[in-house]
Amino acid sequence: MRSPKLPNRKTIRLQGYDYRSEGLYFITICTKNRECFFGKIQKEKMELSEIGEIAYKFWVEIPNHNSNIKLHAFQIMPNHTHGIIEILNKSSTADACIGPKGSINPKGSINPKGSIDPKGDINSMEILDPSKESSHSPMPINKKMAALTPKAGSISRIIGSYKSAVTKHARFCNSNFGWQYKFHDKIIQDDRALENISRYIINNPKNWNKDKFK
């Protein structure tokens, strides 16, 4: 019996990189059709809706389900979520300090002078990363499905779990709630990039009118 052909979804995820590796990741997740389910910007501040409160609650709880995860700056915006997630060594202890609602500041208070754009582009990352079909050496269907499944402890698995939890609870408020299939990630390479991206996240409500995810 011929194996069914799996969909060939395009990904521009960094090939060969293990997204379970220790490091800092800048994550952006958008709602379906970029609908403003999470609230609105009033006087350059984010006012969370009921669904926004849910998105906030489950983001803060990520380390409760992943002992080697530390949260840095994050922001719930009207139609997307920005956040920095750090994967620690298994023996490390996550001790993020929660600041004003909607953000976590890893290095105390940052006093930005306007928005600083993160260094480099944000690369789009898909949750699924399927293997290509080959007519010469076909991969058995069970191996293909294994290749599609995000690995435990990976950024894909963490974000997938977060999105599922928010969706489950948000649909009690609005049955139309949904996320975009993809999310966006950037591997943060150094302290300068961490500081710039943290400022960008914290300043996001002030720069809503110029936000590329609006």
Residue, then its C-alpha position, 0 to 999 in steps of 0.5 A: m500500500r502506498s504511503p500518503k504524501l505529506p504536505n510540503r510546508k515551506t520553512i525558513r527555520l535555521q537548518g541544522y540548529d537544535y532549538r533545544s540548545e541553551g540560549l536566548y530566543f526572541i519570539t513573536i506570535c501573532t493572532k489569526n488575521r492579526e485580529c486584536f483579541f488581546g486588548k488595545i493601546q491607550k495613551e501608549k499603554m497596553e490595556l489587556s482584554e479578558i483574552g489578553e489576561i489569559a495570554y499574559k497568565f499562560w506566558v508567565e506560567i511557562p517556567n512552571h512547566n519547563s524547569n530549565i526556562k527563564l523568561h526575560a522581557f515580554q509584552i502582550m500587544p493587541n494582536h501579538t505577543h513578543g517575548i524573550i525565552e532563555i533555555l538554561n542548562k538543566s542544572s540551572t535555576a530560572d529566577a526571572c524577576i517579573g516587572p510591570k504587567g506585560s513585561i519582565n525585565p532581566k536587568g532592572s529598569i531600562n530607560p529607553k529613548g525611543s524604540i531601538d530596532p533589534k539587530g538583524d531581521i526576525n526569521s520566520m519559524e514554523i512549528l513543523d519542519p517536514s522532510k522532503e519527499s524522495s522517489h529514490s529513497p522514500m521515508p516510511i510514514n512513521k519516520k516522516m511523522a517523527a520528523l514533523t513532531p517538535k522535540a520535547g524541550s524545544i522552542s517549538r514544543i514550548i510555544g506550541s503548548y503555550k498557544s494550545a493553552v491560550t486557545k483552549h481558554a480564550r475560546f470560552c470568551n470568543s469562539n473565533f479566537g485563533w493564532q497564525y500557524k507560524f511564529h517568528d524567532k530570532i536567536i539572540q547572540d550577545d548582550r548588546a542584542l539582548e539589550n536592544i531587543s528588550r528595549y524594543i519589546i518594552n517600547n512596543p506599546k509606544n510605537w504601536n502605530k509603527d509596529k510591523f506586526k500591526 
